[in-house]
Amino acid sequence: MSLTMIILMLIGGWLAVAAAMLWGVLRITRRHHHAYIPPSAPGKAEKPARHHATAH
């Protein structure tokens, strides 16, 4: 096998692995993408509950 063929096969294999990894990442991000829910406008400012630090 010639040196040129070895180099071309090495580059082709690297490109195949890179494409497979990219496809897998894109597939995962598409599957686990959550719909955007816009934050609701605050109607009335609520005061946080006042509890002691040791309250259960």
C-alpha positions in Angstrom: 0.0 0.0 0.0 1.4 3.4 -1.0 2.1 6.2 1.4 -0.5 8.4 -0.3 -3.2 5.8 0.1 -2.4 5.4 3.8 -2.6 9.2 4.4 -5.9 9.4 2.5 -7.4 6.5 4.5 -6.2 8.1 7.7 -7.8 11.4 6.8 -11.0 9.7 5.6 -11.2 7.7 8.8 -10.7 10.8 10.9 -13.5 12.6 9.0 -15.8 9.7 9.4 -15.3 9.6 13.2 -15.7 13.4 13.4 -18.9 13.3 11.4 -20.3 10.5 13.6 -19.5 12.4 16.8 -21.1 15.5 15.4 -24.2 13.6 14.4 -24.5 12.1 17.9 -24.1 15.4 19.6 -26.7 17.0 17.4 -29.1 14.1 18.0 -28.7 14.4 21.7 -29.2 18.1 21.8 -32.3 17.8 19.6 -33.8 15.2 21.8 -33.1 16.9 25.1 -34.0 20.4 24.0 -36.7 21.9 26.3 -39.2 24.4 25.0 -38.6 28.0 26.1 -41.1 29.3 28.6 -41.0 33.0 29.0 -40.9 34.3 32.5 -44.2 35.6 33.8 -44.4 39.3 34.6 -44.5 39.8 38.4 -47.9 41.1 39.3 -47.4 41.8 43.0 -44.1 41.8 44.8 -44.3 39.1 47.4 -42.3 39.3 50.6 -40.2 36.3 51.4 -41.3 34.3 54.4 -39.3 35.2 57.5 -38.1 32.1 59.2 -35.2 31.5 61.6 -32.2 29.8 60.2 -32.8 26.8 62.5 -36.5 26.4 61.7 -37.4 23.1 60.1 
